[in-house]
Amino acid sequence: MRKKTKMIIDPKYILIAISVICAILIVVSFKFQDKIEPVRSIVGGVVTPMQKGINTIGVKISDKLEYVNSVKKLTKENKKLKDKLAETNAENKLLQQDKYELENFRKLYSLDEQYAKYPKVAARVISGEPDNWYNEFIIDKGTDDGLAKNMNVMAGDGLVGRIVDANKSYSRVRSIVDDSSEVSGSFLKTSDKCIVSGNLSMMKEGKIQISGLDRDAKVKDGYEVVTSQISSVYLPGILIGYAKNIKKDSTNITQSGYLVPAADFSSLDMVLVITKVKNSKDLEEILGK
């Protein structure tokens, strides 16, 4: 069998042929322009709408891609902003906590200076019932820190209460607002004696009771009431609070009214404990000295 021979055309002839065809088309288009116009119009009428459709689709696709890219970029930036905001909020909380701690230490320092004659230990409130105005609460210091029963506790601008139970590492404090609490008080300006009684129901209005004041006592609202010398458990001269609405009783023998405590019993965090009891002999017996 004969083998078929492949016909190989030189590329330069192909190029020449294409050039000739193009030249002929150019000449024809110029020479027969009027005759070709209807064909051109028909082709244009078909191609132009297609081209417009293709352009519209292309623009929409381009806009969609740009939108997607913008969303991705904004999402990424939003995440960065959220992370930064969370970090800033955490830092702000730490700063606020530090500021709160600093304010507490300043108050304690100021209170310590007011009663410089008494030895004191700072303690933190670790357990309490805020709904009950901290009528009783636990502090993080105990007998290992030199604390003992009946030691006086202060916060804010004055008296908070006394230790009623001291353990090795913690102590329980009963505040002056507790219903069972009574403090022998004295008006600082007039030296008139009175009894300050706890009353939790009144603490909703930010006050407790004063009673037993002599009918002739010349006292006014705002006068300071401090612990008196005759108190059995409280050291003398510690601010308890400020008198309010003092009036004569129905018996016309004594006066009574209210006292606004010097300490804030709705929010106790840190306190000062005076490491001394009213009777030094009792302290030696309690500590086993």
C-alpha positions as CSV (number, residue, x, y, z in Angstrom):
1,M,0.0,0.0,0.0
2,R,1.1,3.4,-0.8
3,K,1.7,5.8,2.1
4,K,-0.3,9.0,1.9
5,T,1.9,12.0,1.9
6,K,0.9,15.0,4.0
7,M,0.7,18.3,2.4
8,I,2.8,20.9,4.2
9,I,2.1,24.6,3.5
10,D,4.7,27.1,4.2
11,P,3.5,29.5,6.9
12,K,4.6,32.5,4.9
13,Y,2.0,31.6,2.2
14,I,-0.7,31.4,4.9
15,L,0.3,34.9,6.1
16,I,0.3,36.2,2.5
17,A,-3.2,34.7,1.9
18,I,-4.7,36.3,5.1
19,S,-3.1,39.6,4.2
20,V,-4.6,39.5,0.7
21,I,-8.1,38.5,2.1
22,C,-7.9,41.4,4.5
23,A,-6.9,43.8,1.8
24,I,-9.8,42.6,-0.4
25,L,-12.3,43.0,2.4
26,I,-11.1,46.6,3.1
27,V,-11.4,47.5,-0.6
28,V,-14.8,45.9,-0.8
29,S,-16.1,47.6,2.3
30,F,-15.0,51.0,1.0
31,K,-16.2,50.4,-2.6
32,F,-19.5,48.8,-1.7
33,Q,-20.2,50.8,1.5
34,D,-23.8,51.6,0.6
35,K,-24.6,48.0,-0.3
36,I,-23.0,46.6,2.8
37,E,-24.7,49.1,5.2
38,P,-28.0,47.0,5.5
39,V,-25.9,44.0,6.4
40,R,-23.9,46.0,8.9
41,S,-27.2,47.4,10.4
42,I,-28.6,43.9,10.8
43,V,-25.4,42.6,12.4
44,G,-25.2,45.8,14.6
45,G,-28.8,45.3,15.6
46,V,-28.0,41.8,16.8
47,V,-24.6,42.4,18.2
48,T,-25.3,45.7,20.0
49,P,-28.0,44.4,22.4
50,M,-25.9,41.4,23.1
51,Q,-22.9,43.6,23.8
52,K,-25.1,45.8,26.1
53,G,-26.3,42.7,28.0
54,I,-22.8,41.4,28.3
55,N,-21.6,44.9,29.6
56,T,-24.5,45.0,32.1
57,I,-23.8,41.6,33.4
58,G,-20.1,42.5,33.6
59,V,-20.8,45.6,35.6
60,K,-23.1,43.8,38.0
61,I,-20.5,41.0,38.5
62,S,-17.9,43.7,39.0
63,D,-20.1,45.5,41.5
64,K,-20.9,42.2,43.3
65,L,-17.2,41.3,43.6
66,E,-16.4,44.8,44.8
67,Y,-19.3,44.5,47.4
68,V,-18.1,41.1,48.6
69,N,-14.5,42.4,48.9
70,S,-15.8,45.5,50.8
71,V,-17.9,43.2,53.2
72,K,-14.8,41.0,53.8
73,K,-12.7,44.1,54.5
74,L,-15.3,45.7,56.8
75,T,-15.8,42.3,58.6
76,K,-12.1,42.0,59.2
77,E,-11.9,45.7,60.4
78,N,-15.0,45.2,62.6
79,K,-13.4,42.2,64.2
80,K,-10.3,44.1,64.9
81,L,-12.3,47.0,66.4
82,K,-14.3,44.6,68.6
83,D,-11.1,42.9,69.8
84,K,-9.6,46.4,70.5
85,L,-12.8,47.5,72.3
86,A,-12.9,44.3,74.4
87,E,-9.2,44.9,75.3
88,T,-9.9,48.6,76.1
89,N,-13.0,47.6,78.3
90,A,-10.8,45.1,80.2
91,E,-8.2,47.8,80.8
92,N,-10.8,50.3,81.9
93,K,-12.3,47.8,84.4
94,L,-8.8,47.2,85.8
95,L,-8.2,50.9,86.0
96,Q,-11.6,51.4,87.7
97,Q,-10.9,48.6,90.1
98,D,-7.5,50.1,90.9
99,K,-9.1,53.5,91.4
100,Y,-11.7,52.0,93.7
101,E,-9.0,50.3,95.7
102,L,-7.0,53.5,95.9
103,E,-10.0,55.4,97.1
104,N,-10.7,52.8,99.7
105,F,-7.1,52.9,100.9
106,R,-7.2,56.8,101.0
107,K,-10.4,56.6,103.2
108,L,-8.8,54.1,105.5
109,Y,-5.7,56.2,105.7
110,S,-7.7,59.3,106.6
111,L,-9.7,57.3,109.1
112,D,-6.5,55.9,110.6
113,E,-5.1,59.4,111.0
114,Q,-8.3,60.6,112.8
115,Y,-7.9,57.9,115.4
116,A,-4.1,57.8,115.5
117,K,-4.1,57.0,119.2
118,Y,-5.6,53.5,118.6
119,P,-3.6,50.7,117.1
120,K,-5.4,49.3,114.0
121,V,-5.3,46.5,111.4
122,A,-6.9,46.8,107.9
123,A,-9.2,43.9,106.8
124,R,-11.3,43.1,103.8
125,V,-14.9,42.1,103.9
126,I,-15.1,38.6,102.4
127,S,-18.7,37.7,103.1
128,G,-21.9,39.5,103.9
129,E,-25.5,40.1,103.0
130,P,-25.8,43.5,101.2
131,D,-29.6,43.1,101.1
132,N,-29.5,43.2,104.9
133,W,-27.2,46.3,105.0
134,Y,-24.2,44.3,106.2
135,N,-25.8,43.9,109.6
136,E,-23.3,41.0,110.0
137,F,-20.3,40.1,107.8
138,I,-17.0,38.2,107.7
139,I,-13.6,39.8,107.5
140,D,-10.4,38.1,106.4
141,K,-8.4,38.6,109.6
142,G,-8.5,36.6,112.8
143,T,-6.7,35.7,116.0
144,D,-3.5,35.0,114.0
145,D,-3.5,38.7,113.1
146,G,-4.1,39.7,116.7
147,L,-7.9,40.2,116.5
148,A,-10.2,39.3,119.3
149,K,-13.9,39.4,120.4
150,N,-15.3,42.9,121.1
151,M,-12.7,44.8,119.1
152,N,-14.2,47.8,117.4
153,V,-14.5,48.0,113.6
154,M,-14.6,51.2,111.6
155,A,-15.1,52.2,107.9
156,G,-16.0,55.3,106.0
157,D,-16.0,58.1,108.6
158,G,-16.7,56.2,111.7
159,L,-18.0,53.2,113.6
160,V,-19.2,50.1,111.9
161,G,-19.6,47.6,114.8
162,R,-17.6,45.1,116.8
163,I,-16.2,41.6,116.4
164,V,-18.5,39.0,117.9
165,D,-16.5,35.9,117.0
166,A,-12.8,35.6,116.2
167,N,-11.3,32.6,114.5
168,K,-7.7,31.9,113.4
169,S,-8.0,33.4,109.9
170,Y,-11.3,35.2,109.9
171,S,-13.7,37.1,112.2
172,R,-17.5,37.8,112.3
173,V,-18.6,41.4,112.8
174,R,-22.0,42.6,114.0
175,S,-22.7,46.1,112.8
176,I,-24.5,48.9,114.7
177,V,-27.4,48.7,112.3
178,D,-28.3,45.2,113.4
179,D,-31.6,45.0,115.3
180,S,-29.9,43.6,118.3
181,S,-27.2,46.3,118.5
182,E,-27.1,49.1,121.1
183,V,-24.4,51.7,121.5
184,S,-24.0,54.2,124.3
185,G,-23.5,57.5,122.6
186,S,-22.7,61.0,123.4
187,F,-23.3,64.3,121.6
188,L,-19.8,65.7,120.9
189,K,-20.8,69.3,121.2
190,T,-23.0,69.1,124.3
191,S,-21.8,65.9,126.0
192,D,-25.5,64.8,126.3
193,K,-25.8,61.0,126.6
194,C,-28.1,58.9,124.4
195,I,-28.6,55.3,123.2
196,V,-28.1,54.4,119.5
197,S,-30.1,51.4,118.5
198,G,-29.9,49.4,115.3
199,N,-33.0,49.1,113.1
200,L,-32.7,47.4,109.8
201,S,-36.2,48.5,108.6
202,M,-35.1,52.2,109.0
203,M,-31.9,51.6,107.1
204,K,-33.9,51.7,103.9
205,E,-34.1,55.4,104.6
206,G,-30.5,55.6,105.7
207,K,-31.0,56.0,109.4
208,I,-31.3,54.2,112.8
209,Q,-32.7,55.2,116.2
210,I,-31.6,57.6,118.9
211,S,-33.3,57.5,122.3
212,G,-32.8,58.2,126.0
213,L,-31.8,61.8,125.4
214,D,-32.6,64.2,128.3
215,R,-35.6,66.4,127.6
216,D,-33.6,69.6,128.3
217,A,-30.7,68.7,126.0
218,K,-30.0,71.5,123.5
219,V,-29.2,69.4,120.4
220,K,-29.8,70.1,116.7
221,D,-29.9,68.2,113.5
222,G,-26.5,67.5,112.2
223,Y,-24.8,67.3,115.6
224,E,-22.2,64.6,115.8
225,V,-22.8,61.6,118.0
226,V,-19.7,59.6,119.2
227,T,-19.2,56.6,121.4
228,S,-19.3,57.5,125.1
229,Q,-17.0,56.8,128.0
230,I,-19.6,54.6,129.7
231,S,-20.0,52.1,126.8
232,S,-19.1,48.6,127.9
233,V,-17.5,47.4,124.6
234,Y,-16.9,50.5,122.5
235,L,-13.9,52.7,122.9
236,P,-14.7,56.4,123.5
237,G,-14.8,59.2,120.9
238,I,-15.5,57.2,117.8
239,L,-17.9,58.9,115.5
240,I,-21.2,57.0,115.1
241,G,-23.2,59.4,113.0
242,Y,-25.3,62.6,112.8
243,A,-28.5,63.5,114.7
244,K,-31.7,64.0,112.8
245,N,-35.3,64.9,113.7
246,I,-34.7,65.0,117.5
247,K,-38.0,65.6,119.3
248,K,-39.5,65.2,122.8
249,D,-41.2,61.9,123.5
250,S,-44.9,61.6,124.3
251,T,-43.9,61.2,128.0
252,N,-42.2,64.6,127.8
253,I,-39.3,63.1,129.9
254,T,-36.8,62.3,127.2
255,Q,-36.1,63.1,123.5
256,S,-35.6,60.7,120.7
257,G,-35.0,60.8,116.9
258,Y,-32.8,59.3,114.3
259,L,-29.1,59.0,113.5
260,V,-27.5,59.0,110.0
261,P,-24.6,56.6,110.3
262,A,-21.1,57.8,109.4
263,A,-20.3,54.6,107.6
264,D,-22.0,53.4,104.4
265,F,-23.6,50.1,105.3
266,S,-24.9,49.4,101.8
267,S,-21.4,48.9,100.5
268,L,-18.6,47.7,102.8
269,D,-15.4,46.5,101.2
270,M,-12.5,47.3,103.6
271,V,-12.5,48.1,107.3
272,L,-10.2,49.1,110.1
273,V,-10.1,47.0,113.3
274,I,-8.9,48.6,116.4
275,T,-6.7,46.0,118.0
276,K,-7.7,46.9,121.5
277,V,-10.7,46.2,123.6
278,K,-12.3,48.6,126.1
279,N,-10.8,46.8,129.1
280,S,-7.1,45.8,128.7
281,K,-7.4,43.0,131.2
282,D,-10.2,41.4,129.1
283,L,-7.9,41.7,126.1
284,E,-5.1,39.9,127.9
285,E,-7.5,37.1,128.9
286,I,-8.9,36.8,125.4
287,L,-5.4,36.6,123.8
288,G,-4.1,34.3,126.6
289,K,-1.4,36.6,127.7
